[in-house]
Amino acid sequence: MKLARANILTINGGSSSIKFALFAAGQAMTRLFEGRVEGVGLARGRFIVKGESQADNFSHSAAVPDHVAAVKLLMDWIAERAEDGGLDAVAHRIVHGGAKYWQPQRITPRMIEELRQLSPFDPEHLPEEILLAEAFHHRFPDLPQIACFDTAFHHDMPRLAQLLPIPRRYQAKDVRRYGFHGLSCAYLMQALEQEAGIAAAHGRVILAHLGNGASVTAVRAGKSMDTSMGLTPASGLPMSSRSGDLDPGVAWYLARTEQIGARQFHHMINHEAGLLGISESSSDMRELLLRQAEDVRAAEAVALFCYQARKWICALAAVLEGLDTLVFAGGIGENSAEIRSRICSGLGFIGIDIDEAANQAGAALISSAASTVSVRVIATDEESMIAQDAYRVLGQHN
């Protein structure tokens, strides 16, 4: 039986913030509210909500020393909304579900325990995501909760794209390449079909999700063929504070020369590397672009990001044996004309030519008439994809 309508709250928990949105889900997805709790772990954070009208908007400052405090702020607001119109489900973005969990499904006590055991795969996200699910269950025990996994889009990648070149015995422990940003990829492919037609969406597509986290994904006939992120979201391109791919010998070298242990190394490559590590000043691409003329470190951070993104696009074009469409998305990909231009510079040999006027204007289609590759800018919407997946799961249980 298909639900006619459901009120679904989506939760996207990070290490220092929680993003949320409330949807009226049905044949169409209507976003009623969206917001975030930011500054988790700081003495002063903010709880921000944007609604359908100006009267619904508000911002509240409060101490947010940890995720427990952040969850309380969010759940207090949800309790008020539940009194107004009710909630039918809470849907969580779960970054990593290992080999077992990838399809959207109801959260159960058994799943929570198994995700806890999988935390070594993603200690940056899973513990907080588990905390959020448990907190909601304690506060609203009868409210269905649904897990939407960020690895789902890449679950059926070709076997060669999944393999890690380490001893085969580790495959039995599910140590392989998983890929991430899958919810974004699924939304972008859906949006591409709506904007450019089914032929474009079923062609050879590269999705460049460039934000604080960054990845590039090759898609053919609507399926993921390969992606830059692997076992964890720290791999691939250099990101705001994540290193991206490293020579594995770096860990051993730093252990011998700097006495850096595994925990310190993990913290470094996730929180002190990438744009922040190279620039030594900021993880924010906007700030680095402003500083690059006077600060060589900022300039090198920007240049390295563009260089690595260009390399990945070319590598994945080889996987696809050509390219029909390149999509830019994510905070950087959607908003920085300079980054898009610098990434595409010199890619004429694979058919990419940018119309700079369209690019600077932030047009949806930024490739020139001479370009054999369609280059598009699409605003991604992971929350909408989470709500769609959750709505389907609810329908299966009614």
C-alpha positions as CSV (number, residue, x, y, z in Angstrom):
1,M,0.0,0.0,0.0
2,K,1.5,3.4,-1.0
3,L,1.3,6.2,1.5
4,A,-0.5,9.3,0.1
5,R,1.6,11.6,2.2
6,A,4.2,11.5,5.1
7,N,6.0,14.1,7.2
8,I,9.6,13.0,7.2
9,L,12.5,14.6,9.1
10,T,15.9,14.1,7.5
11,I,19.0,14.2,9.6
12,N,22.6,14.6,8.3
13,G,25.0,14.5,11.2
14,G,28.6,15.6,10.9
15,S,31.5,15.9,13.3
16,S,30.7,19.6,14.2
17,S,27.2,20.1,12.9
18,I,23.8,18.5,12.4
19,K,21.8,19.5,9.3
20,F,18.1,18.7,9.1
21,A,15.0,19.3,6.9
22,L,11.3,18.5,7.3
23,F,9.5,17.3,4.2
24,A,5.9,16.6,3.3
25,A,6.6,13.6,1.1
26,G,4.2,12.3,-1.5
27,Q,4.1,12.3,-5.3
28,A,6.1,15.6,-4.9
29,M,8.6,16.5,-2.1
30,T,7.7,19.7,-0.3
31,R,10.4,21.1,2.0
32,L,8.7,22.7,5.0
33,F,11.7,23.6,7.1
34,E,15.5,23.2,7.0
35,G,18.1,24.1,9.5
36,R,21.2,23.1,11.3
37,V,22.9,23.0,14.7
38,E,26.4,24.3,14.2
39,G,29.4,24.8,16.5
40,V,29.1,21.3,18.1
41,G,32.0,21.0,20.6
42,L,32.2,24.8,21.1
43,A,31.2,26.9,24.0
44,R,28.8,28.8,21.8
45,G,26.9,27.3,18.9
46,R,23.8,28.2,16.9
47,F,20.5,26.6,16.1
48,I,19.2,27.9,12.8
49,V,15.8,27.2,11.1
50,K,14.6,28.5,7.8
51,G,10.9,27.9,7.0
52,E,8.5,28.5,4.2
53,S,8.0,32.2,5.2
54,Q,10.1,34.8,6.9
55,A,8.0,34.4,10.1
56,D,9.1,30.8,10.4
57,N,12.8,31.7,10.5
58,F,14.8,31.9,13.7
59,S,18.3,31.6,15.1
60,H,19.1,30.7,18.6
61,S,22.6,30.8,20.2
62,A,23.4,28.3,22.9
63,A,26.2,26.3,24.4
64,V,26.7,23.1,22.3
65,P,29.6,21.3,24.1
66,D,28.9,17.9,22.5
67,H,26.5,16.0,20.3
68,V,24.2,15.2,23.3
69,A,23.5,18.9,23.7
70,A,23.1,19.4,19.9
71,V,20.6,16.5,19.8
72,K,18.6,18.0,22.7
73,L,18.3,21.3,20.9
74,L,17.0,19.6,17.8
75,M,14.6,17.2,19.6
76,D,13.1,20.0,21.6
77,W,12.3,21.8,18.4
78,I,11.0,18.5,16.9
79,A,8.7,17.9,19.9
80,E,7.1,21.3,19.2
81,R,6.6,20.4,15.5
82,A,5.2,17.0,16.5
83,E,2.5,18.8,18.5
84,D,1.6,21.0,15.5
85,G,1.4,18.4,12.7
86,G,3.0,15.2,13.6
87,L,6.0,13.3,12.2
88,D,5.8,10.0,10.4
89,A,9.5,9.1,10.3
90,V,13.0,10.3,10.9
91,A,15.5,9.5,8.1
92,H,19.2,9.5,8.8
93,R,22.1,9.8,6.4
94,I,24.5,7.0,7.4
95,V,27.9,7.4,5.8
96,H,29.1,3.8,6.0
97,G,27.3,0.6,6.4
98,G,30.0,-1.8,5.4
99,A,29.2,-4.6,3.0
100,K,26.0,-5.6,4.7
101,Y,24.0,-2.4,4.9
102,W,23.5,-0.3,1.8
103,Q,19.8,-0.4,0.9
104,P,17.5,2.2,2.7
105,Q,15.8,0.4,5.5
106,R,14.2,0.7,9.0
107,I,16.7,1.1,11.8
108,T,16.6,-1.8,14.3
109,P,18.5,-2.5,17.6
110,R,20.4,-5.2,15.7
111,M,21.4,-2.8,13.0
112,I,22.6,-0.3,15.6
113,E,24.8,-2.9,17.2
114,E,26.3,-4.0,13.9
115,L,26.9,-0.4,12.9
116,R,28.8,0.0,16.2
117,Q,31.0,-2.9,15.2
118,L,31.6,-1.2,11.9
119,S,32.7,2.1,13.4
120,P,36.4,1.4,12.7
121,F,35.5,1.8,9.0
122,D,34.4,5.4,9.7
123,P,35.2,6.7,13.1
124,E,34.6,10.2,11.9
125,H,30.9,9.8,11.3
126,L,29.4,6.5,12.5
127,P,29.6,7.1,16.3
128,E,27.7,10.4,16.0
129,E,25.2,8.9,13.6
130,I,24.5,6.0,16.0
131,L,24.2,8.5,18.9
132,L,21.6,10.5,16.9
133,A,19.5,7.4,16.1
134,E,19.6,6.2,19.7
135,A,18.7,9.7,21.1
136,F,15.7,9.9,18.8
137,H,14.6,6.4,19.8
138,H,14.7,7.3,23.5
139,R,12.8,10.5,23.0
140,F,10.3,9.2,20.4
141,P,10.2,5.4,20.9
142,D,7.3,4.9,18.5
143,L,8.6,7.0,15.6
144,P,10.0,4.9,12.7
145,Q,13.6,5.6,11.9
146,I,15.1,4.9,8.5
147,A,18.8,4.6,7.5
148,C,19.9,5.9,4.1
149,F,23.4,4.8,3.3
150,D,25.9,7.0,1.4
151,T,27.6,4.0,-0.1
152,A,24.4,2.7,-1.8
153,F,24.9,4.3,-5.2
154,H,28.3,2.6,-5.5
155,H,27.3,-0.8,-4.2
156,D,27.3,-2.5,-7.6
157,M,30.5,-1.0,-8.9
158,P,32.5,-3.4,-11.1
159,R,34.6,-5.8,-9.1
160,L,37.9,-4.3,-10.3
161,A,36.8,-0.9,-9.0
162,Q,36.1,-2.4,-5.6
163,L,39.4,-4.3,-5.1
164,L,42.2,-3.0,-3.0
165,P,45.7,-4.3,-3.9
166,I,46.4,-5.8,-0.5
167,P,46.5,-9.5,0.6
168,R,43.3,-11.2,-0.5
169,R,42.6,-12.4,3.1
170,Y,41.4,-8.9,4.0
171,Q,38.5,-9.2,1.5
172,A,36.9,-11.6,3.9
173,K,36.9,-8.8,6.4
174,D,35.1,-6.5,3.8
175,V,38.1,-4.3,3.4
176,R,37.5,-2.9,-0.1
177,R,36.6,0.3,-1.9
178,Y,33.1,1.4,-1.2
179,G,32.7,5.0,-2.5
180,F,30.7,7.8,-0.8
181,H,28.6,10.9,-1.7
182,G,26.2,8.3,-3.0
183,L,23.0,10.2,-2.0
184,S,24.3,13.2,-3.8
185,C,25.2,11.1,-6.9
186,A,21.7,9.6,-6.9
187,Y,20.1,13.0,-6.7
188,L,22.3,14.5,-9.4
189,M,21.5,11.7,-11.8
190,Q,17.8,12.2,-11.2
191,A,18.2,16.0,-11.8
192,L,20.3,15.4,-14.9
193,E,17.6,13.3,-16.5
194,Q,15.0,16.0,-15.7
195,E,17.2,18.7,-17.2
196,A,18.9,17.0,-20.1
197,G,16.8,14.0,-20.8
198,I,17.1,10.2,-20.4
199,A,19.7,9.8,-23.1
200,A,22.1,12.2,-21.3
201,A,21.5,10.4,-18.0
202,H,22.2,7.1,-19.6
203,G,25.4,8.2,-21.3
204,R,28.9,8.6,-20.0
205,V,28.7,11.0,-17.0
206,I,31.2,12.3,-14.5
207,L,29.9,13.8,-11.3
208,A,32.3,16.2,-9.5
209,H,30.9,16.7,-6.0
210,L,33.2,19.4,-4.7
211,G,32.7,20.8,-1.3
212,N,34.3,20.3,2.2
213,G,34.3,16.7,1.2
214,A,35.1,16.2,-2.5
215,S,34.7,13.2,-4.8
216,V,34.5,12.5,-8.5
217,T,32.4,9.6,-9.8
218,A,32.1,7.9,-13.2
219,V,28.6,6.8,-14.2
220,R,27.5,4.9,-17.3
221,A,23.9,3.8,-18.0
222,G,23.0,5.3,-14.7
223,K,25.4,3.0,-12.7
224,S,28.5,3.9,-10.8
225,M,31.6,2.5,-12.6
226,D,34.3,4.0,-10.3
227,T,34.8,6.8,-7.8
228,S,37.6,8.6,-6.2
229,M,36.7,7.8,-2.6
230,G,37.5,4.2,-1.5
231,L,37.4,2.4,1.9
232,T,36.9,5.7,3.7
233,P,35.8,9.2,2.8
234,A,39.4,10.4,3.5
235,S,40.6,9.1,0.1
236,G,40.6,10.6,-3.4
237,L,41.0,14.3,-3.9
238,P,42.5,16.7,-1.3
239,M,39.6,18.2,0.6
240,S,39.0,21.0,3.1
241,S,40.9,19.2,5.9
242,R,41.2,15.6,4.5
243,S,44.3,14.6,2.7
244,G,42.9,12.5,-0.1
245,D,45.1,9.8,-1.5
246,L,48.6,9.4,0.1
247,D,51.6,7.2,-0.5
248,P,51.1,4.6,2.3
249,G,54.7,5.0,3.1
250,V,53.9,8.4,4.6
251,A,52.4,6.7,7.7
252,W,55.5,4.6,8.3
253,Y,57.9,7.5,7.7
254,L,56.1,9.8,10.2
255,A,55.9,6.9,12.7
256,R,59.7,6.5,12.6
257,T,60.8,10.2,12.3
258,E,58.0,12.0,14.3
259,Q,56.8,9.2,16.5
260,I,53.3,9.8,15.2
261,G,51.0,6.9,16.2
262,A,47.9,5.5,14.4
263,R,45.5,7.8,16.2
264,Q,47.5,10.9,15.6
265,F,47.9,10.0,11.9
266,H,44.2,9.4,11.5
267,H,43.5,12.8,13.1
268,M,46.0,14.5,10.9
269,I,44.7,13.2,7.6
270,N,41.1,14.0,8.5
271,H,41.4,17.3,10.3
272,E,44.8,18.9,9.6
273,A,45.5,18.0,5.9
274,G,44.0,19.0,2.5
275,L,43.5,22.7,1.9
276,L,44.2,23.5,5.5
277,G,47.4,21.5,5.6
278,I,48.8,23.0,2.4
279,S,47.7,26.6,3.1
280,E,48.4,26.5,6.9
281,S,45.7,29.1,7.2
282,S,42.2,28.0,6.1
283,S,40.1,25.0,4.9
284,D,37.6,27.4,3.2
285,M,38.1,27.6,-0.5
286,R,36.5,31.1,-0.6
287,E,39.1,32.5,1.8
288,L,41.9,30.8,-0.1
289,L,40.8,32.3,-3.4
290,L,40.8,35.8,-1.8
291,R,44.3,35.2,-0.4
292,Q,46.0,33.5,-3.3
293,A,47.4,36.7,-4.9
294,E,49.4,37.5,-1.8
295,D,49.9,34.1,-0.1
296,V,51.8,31.4,-2.0
297,R,50.6,28.7,0.4
298,A,47.0,29.6,-0.3
299,A,47.7,29.7,-4.1
300,E,49.3,26.3,-4.0
301,A,46.3,24.8,-2.0
302,V,43.9,26.1,-4.7
303,A,46.2,24.9,-7.5
304,L,46.6,21.5,-6.0
305,F,42.9,21.0,-5.6
306,C,42.2,21.9,-9.2
307,Y,45.1,19.8,-10.5
308,Q,44.0,16.7,-8.6
309,A,40.3,17.2,-9.7
310,R,41.5,17.5,-13.3
311,K,43.5,14.3,-12.9
312,W,40.6,12.4,-11.5
313,I,38.2,13.6,-14.3
314,C,40.7,12.4,-16.9
315,A,41.2,9.1,-15.2
316,L,37.5,8.4,-14.9
317,A,37.0,9.5,-18.5
318,A,39.4,6.6,-19.4
319,V,37.2,4.2,-17.3
320,L,34.2,5.3,-19.3
321,E,36.1,5.2,-22.6
322,G,35.0,8.7,-23.3
323,L,32.8,11.4,-21.8
324,D,29.4,12.9,-22.7
325,T,28.5,15.0,-19.6
326,L,30.5,16.6,-16.7
327,V,28.4,17.8,-13.7
328,F,29.7,20.2,-11.1
329,A,28.0,20.1,-7.7
330,G,28.7,20.7,-4.0
331,G,29.5,24.0,-2.3
332,I,32.6,24.7,-4.4
333,G,31.4,23.1,-7.6
334,E,28.1,25.0,-7.6
335,N,29.4,28.4,-6.5
336,S,33.0,28.9,-7.7
337,A,33.3,29.9,-11.4
338,E,37.0,30.2,-11.0
339,I,37.5,26.7,-9.7
340,R,35.3,25.3,-12.5
341,S,37.3,27.2,-15.1
342,R,40.6,26.1,-13.7
343,I,39.6,22.5,-13.5
344,C,38.4,22.5,-17.1
345,S,41.4,24.4,-18.5
346,G,43.4,22.2,-20.8
347,L,40.7,19.5,-21.1
348,G,40.0,20.2,-24.7
349,F,41.6,16.9,-25.6
350,I,38.7,15.1,-24.0
351,G,36.1,17.4,-25.6
352,I,35.6,20.0,-22.8
353,D,35.4,23.6,-23.7
354,I,33.9,26.2,-21.3
355,D,31.8,29.2,-22.2
356,E,33.3,31.6,-19.8
357,A,30.5,34.1,-19.9
358,A,28.0,31.4,-19.0
359,N,30.4,30.0,-16.4
360,Q,30.8,33.4,-14.7
361,A,27.0,34.0,-14.8
362,G,26.5,30.7,-13.0
363,A,24.4,29.2,-15.8
364,A,23.1,25.7,-15.6
365,L,24.9,24.8,-18.9
366,I,28.4,26.2,-19.1
367,S,30.0,24.4,-22.0
368,S,30.5,26.2,-25.3
369,A,28.9,25.4,-28.6
370,A,32.2,23.9,-29.7
371,S,32.4,21.5,-26.7
372,T,31.6,17.9,-27.4
373,V,31.1,17.3,-23.7
374,S,28.1,18.9,-22.0
375,V,29.3,20.7,-18.8
376,R,26.6,21.4,-16.3
377,V,26.2,22.9,-12.8
378,I,23.5,21.2,-10.7
379,A,22.7,22.1,-7.1
380,T,22.8,18.8,-5.2
381,D,20.2,18.0,-2.5
382,E,21.1,15.1,-0.3
383,E,18.2,15.8,2.0
384,S,15.6,15.5,-0.7
385,M,17.1,12.1,-1.8
386,I,17.0,10.9,1.8
387,A,13.3,11.9,2.1
388,Q,12.5,10.1,-1.2
389,D,14.3,6.9,-0.1
390,A,12.5,7.0,3.3
391,Y,9.1,7.6,1.7
392,R,9.6,4.4,-0.4
393,V,10.6,2.4,2.7
394,L,7.6,3.7,4.6
395,G,5.4,2.6,1.8
396,Q,6.8,-0.9,1.9
397,H,5.8,-1.2,5.6
398,N,2.2,0.0,5.2
